[in-house]
Amino acid sequence: MLVGSPTLAEPMKVASDSMSPTYSAGDEVLVVKVGVRSHRPRKGDVVVLRAPGSGELMVKRVVALGGESVGIRDGVLVVRNRPVVESFVDHSRVDGTHFGPVHVPRHTVWVLGDARAGSRDSRQFGPVPQEAIVGRVLLRLW
């Protein structure tokens, strides 16, 4: 690597179980930096972001984009008034949960942890500006 060249990707350790069962605390993941090429977040992307307020790095899933409405009805994610199938969420642990709906402003995303019951995410800190996204999780290293 050339001195001073930008890092395209780097490993990161997942700090909590909020993305379980997809990723667990202690998992090493490879994060592709957003600034490397133009990247617009897509629904379903697992991203590393700087939490609003604290700047803490967190791993979360993008569930809604700017201009969409998002909520949770009886444990089921609802985007644009339509239920979303999420095979990676253990619905037995989120049954009865309700939230929103809320409108996601332009140039922001709504993020949630896959382990909804124990996740600190957009339900607490609101929409995340796209500029706060550091990178996209590509894969688990070990």
N, C-alpha and C positions, 0 to 999 in steps of 0.2 A: 504494500500500500504506500502511496506517496504521502509524504509529510504534508499536512494541511488539507488533504483531500477529504471530502465529506464521507461519513460512514453511511453506507447504504442500508445496512441492517445490523442489529446487535442483539445479543441475548439479554433476557430479563427474567428475573425470578418473580413468580406470582406471589403476592404478599398475603392474600386471604382466600377463604373458601367461597367467596361470593359468586364465583363463576362455576362452581361445582354443579354437575359432574363433568362439565367440559374441561375445566382446568382447576386444579386444587392448589392450596397453599404449598409453596416449595417447588412447584413445577417450573422448569426452565422453558421459556418460549423464545422463538426467534421473531423479532419485531422489525418489519420493513418500515423505514422512516418515511413519513408522508412527504417531506420536502424534497425527496429524491426525484419524484416525478409528480405531475399533477394528479391528485387523488381526491375524488369526491367520495365521501363516505356513502356506503350503500347499506340498506337494511340487511341485517344479518352479520355485518362485519364485526369481528371482535377487535377492539381497538385499545390502545394505550392512550390515556388522556391525562391532562392536568386538571384536577378537580377545581371547580370554581371556588374561590375563597382561599383555600389552603395551598393550591398548586401541587398537592400530593399526586404522584403517579398512580393510576388505577387501571385495571383491566376490566372492560365492560363491553356489552353487546349493543350495537346501534339497532334500535327497534322502530324508530320513526325519524323522518326527515322534516326539514323546515317546510311549513305549509300544511302539514298533516295534523289530524287530531289523534290523540293517543289516550288510552285508559286501560284499566283492568277491571273486568266484570266477573265476579265469582271465580277469581283465579286465572281467567283467560285474558290474554293480551288482545286488545281491540284497537285497530288502526283504521282510520277512515270509516268507522262504524262497522267494520268487518272483523270477525274473530280471526286470529292468526294461529296457525298450527306451529307449535314449537316442540319438536321431539326431544330437545335437549333440556327441557324444564321438567322437573319432577312435580307434576301437578298435585300429587297427594300432599305435598308440603305447603301449597299455596291456596288450597280450596277455601273459598269464602272471602278472599282478598278483593277489595274494591278500591279503585283509584280513578280520579278524573271523570270525564275526559278533559284534557287540556289541549290547547293549541300550541304547536311547536313553531316558534318564529323562524322566518327565513334566515339562512346562514347559520343555523344551529341544528343540533341533533338531540334526540332523546335516547338516553342509555339506561339499561337495566342490567343487573347481574342475573345469571341463570338461576342461582339459588335465591329466589325472590325474598324469602322470609328473612335472610340475614344480610342482605345487600344494601350498602349505602350507595345511592345512585340518583338519577334525575328526580325521583319522587321526593328526595330531600333537598337537593341543591338546584333543581330546575334544569332547563335546557342548557346544553353545552355548546359554546361557540365552536365552529369548525376549526378555528385557529388553535384551539386547545388540544386538538388531536395530534399526538406525537407520532403515532405510527399504527400500523395494522399488524395484528398477530398472524403470522404465516403458518407456524406449526409448533408443536411441542418438541423440544429437543430431548429431554429425559425427565 
